[in-house]
Amino acid sequence: MIHYFNYLFIALGGALGAVSRYLLSTWIYNRNLQVLPYGTLVVNILGCFLLGVFNTLAVENNVIPPHIRMMISIGFLGSFTTFSTFSLETFNIIKENNLPVAFINIGLSVFLGLLAIWMGTVLANFFSSLRERGDEIGEDYR
């Protein structure tokens, strides 16, 4: 029975992630020149950062229950980020014979995505170490 609730949590997270991606990328597209697909780039980099933070807290530090982990990582962040849209937009840029912009988009997406995952992991580890230090300090006063 509990497995059905996992599907519900994933579906809920997926719906929220898809709507969030649409709102954020549309907001960005309405404010920038269309040289690069900035909306998708920002959404994917932000999603990488959030996944780095979340994975560190959920998996490495085990502070998030499994059903919430699935809702956020598989559901929300899985539908929030979008490799297929990135690929289509890059393909369309190539079809327009704008190879320099296509390669910039590819390079930025991959490099910044990896950097964002790393930064999210570092940030989550930093806050986890502060929490652990706080627990150790608190024990001195008991």
Secondary structure, DSSP 8 states (H G I E B T S, - for coil): -HHHHHHHHHHHHHHHHHHHHHHHHHHHHTTS-SSS-HHHHHHHHHHHHHHHHHHIIIIIS--S-HHHHIIIIIIIHHHHS-HHHHHHHHHHHHHTT-HHHHHHHHHHHHHHHHHHHHHHHHHHHHHHHHHHHHHHHHHHT-
